[in-house]
Structure formats: structure tokens, C-alpha cells
Amino acid sequence: MDKELKPRIVILGAGLGGTIAAFEIREAVGDKAEVIVVNKGDIYHFVPSNPWVAVSWRTREAIEVRLEPVLRKKGIGLYANGAKKIEPAQNRLILTDDTVLAYDYLVIATGPELAFDEIEGLGPEGFTSSVCHVDHAVEAAKAFDALAASPQPVIIGAVQGASCFGPAYEFAMIVDTELRKRKVRDRVPMTFVTSEPYVGHLGLDGVGDTKGLLESEMRNRHIKWITNARVAKIEPGKMFVEELSEDGAHKADHELPFGFSMMLPAFRGVEAVRGIEGLTNPRGFILIDKHQQNPTFPNIFGLGVCVAIPPTGKTAVPVGVPKTGFMIESMCTAIAHNIRDILAGKAATHEATWNAICLADFGDGGVAFFAQPQIPPRNINWSASGKWVHMAKAAFESYFIGKVKAGKSEMFFEKMALDLMGAHKLKEEKSS
């Protein structure tokens, strides 16, 4: 088949979702389509390891993979200059250097834009650190070293509108563990500030007994907490927090001192997609149906943190729903299968399970949970804790980075393990 006549599939974004989607789509469509990745830069980094980078347990180089040679071996093209605009009515992307890239099918996997600017003083350009990006984690490590050298109060958590709470809990416990190793924990008061209605809510209304497990962990580690918290502003060394009651009424005001703080921000869609009618919601997240397709532009698919998912229920302070790793991988599988079928003249029928399997590392232990599906009500609702979780997280990091280096979406033993757990990526199709 003449390459010029092949349909072109473009994947926008090369994070966890975009990279795995590229591998899986290439495998699914074979030589029947051209597959291209568009990304800012050609480096993949394993985001779940950022909390370790922020306390110098990992270097950035240890969690990065250069994508160009991996993609080239798989016959996948790469534009490493990113996109500044999507023009879905014209089926094209405008790249940052004004190159026009046409597509037949577009998979949007950009991840989020970090909305630090929505709260005065929040973020690396303000007065708090971040573990959302490896660049932020590297800078956070410097701030953490300064804290250890001159112990002061610490505030860790997630602000109003945040949807990713696991890394905040992980980082609080990891910081506690490392401060104890450095023998200065007794001089560092710690407070966990979160928009969640209760500890362990996680944007999912809890999973198993995450409330009890995480509250117990915090008590054992002498970490105080404030829930239903809305951060008003942050000044150098001081955070202003309004605490609400469960019904949304004002409960208390807190003026919290800190020498080091890491607060996860709210997310929004990236600039290239925001404000496109029919493509995104007001927050800039990609609208999708059960087949991961956009209803207005059915040749566009969305996956990962950039897709629109409604909250699990009403909360006093806005709380979003996380898009966890296995949930994102199930979206990749559904999209790859649906594009393959569409190219063959069939309808898209595959649906992602959106199950959640998470390992939250605490440095010397951790909490694991399995939610099937991620959003309640669930068929499986399980959580557990123990030292094994820390070892499992380190093993998973090594496995996943190795998977990216090998250009594979799934190793055979991963599929075997998931099958044994009953954690499938696709819903069973109903027989007609």
C-alpha cells in the first residue's frame, strides 16, 4: 500500500497515556495506517516517581526515557515541537513552529495544564513546591534539603478543584520517612491540607477502608490534617486556609506557618484545546462517549487526565475525579481496538473498564487499592497496607520504564497477572 494513501493517526501527547497508546495503536493497526506522535520534547518521564525525586531518592535521569529511538524502531513518527492549536473542523494541528499537520484520526492525550495561577502564591513560581512535573520535583528537592538543614513547619496537600490526591498522601509520608532518616522529624510539625471531605476520599469517595488506613497512618506519623479546606492565598512562609463544614458553611479560618510546602493544584485542559465548542467542557477537558470518542468530532478520541469526568458526588469544596494509571491504560486499549475496527469498516464498540489499581508508597510501607470500576458503585472495593507496597511500587517503576524502553504496551506476564486478578482493560461485549 502506498504510504501516502494510508490514513494518518496522530497522538497528541507522550505521557503515560500517549506513549502507551502509540505502542498499542501501532500494534493494533499494523501497516494499515501511519502513526505519529506530537509532543513537547522527546523525553518520557515516569510521573509516579516524582515524589522520590523531590527527596533525592531518584535522579531525573533514572526515570526518563528518550522516545525518538524507541518510536523509530516501532515505525512511529515523532514531532517534538508540540502543538499550539487544534482545528478539528479542518482535521489538522498547528504546531508551535506553525507547521500544519493533517490527520484522519486524532488521539488527545495531552495531560493537564496545572492551574497554579488560580490561587495567589501557589506553585513553583509562587511559594510552594510541586511534584507534578520532574522539573518541579528537582527544584522541590533543593527546597527540601534546605528544610532538613533548617527545620520548620511543613504543609502538604491538595487545593480546591484538585483531582489527583494520591501523590499528596504519598509525599507527606515520604517526607516524614526521610525527615526521620535525617533525624530532624521531631523539629518539623506537619499538616495535611486537603479539599477532600475526609481523609482518604481520594476524589473517589474512598476505596475500601482508605479513610481508616490513611487516618491511622497520619496519627502514627503525627501529621495533623484539615479537610474541606479551601486555600485563599499563600504568602512567603504563610498559608491562609478556610475550613468549611460538610454542608458548605464556614467553619474556621487557619493561618498556617510553613518553611516547606507542596500543594497539588487543580487541573484544566491545555491551551491548544480550550474553548473549542463541542470538543471540550468549560474547564477545557475533552468530552468523550463510552467508546472514548468525541461526540461532535468522532474521529477524535481522548484519554487520560485530559478527559472530562463528572465528580462522584457533591462536596463542600470542589473535588475532581482522578484518572489513575491502569484506568488510563484501559482507555488506550479501547481506543486502539476501536480505531482498528473503524479502519476495517466496522463500528466502534469497545469500552474501557476504568478499573483502578494503585500503589501509594509511603517510603517504608504504603497503601494499595483495587477499585472495579474506579467510580462507585463497584464490583470490587478493596484496600490494604504494609511494607510490601513500597517494594511493589519500586518493582512497578522498573517494570514500566522497561516497558517504555522496549516499546511495548503490555508484557505477557502483566496480562497474566491482571487476568488472575480479574482486572481486564476492556468490558465484555454483550452478545446481540
Helices and strands as residue ranges (DSSP letters): G 3-5, E 8-12, H 16-29, G 30-32, E 34-38, E 43-45, G 47-49, H 50-53, G 60-63, E 64-66, H 67-73, E 77-79, E 83-87, G 88-90, E 92-95, E 100-102, E 105-108, E 113-114, G 116-118, H 134-149, E 154-158, H 166-181, G 185-187, E 190-194, H 210-220, E 223-226, E 229-235, E 238-244, E 250-257, E 260-264, E 267-268, E 300-302, G 304-306, H 325-343, E 356-361, E 366-372, E 380-385, H 388-406, H 412-421
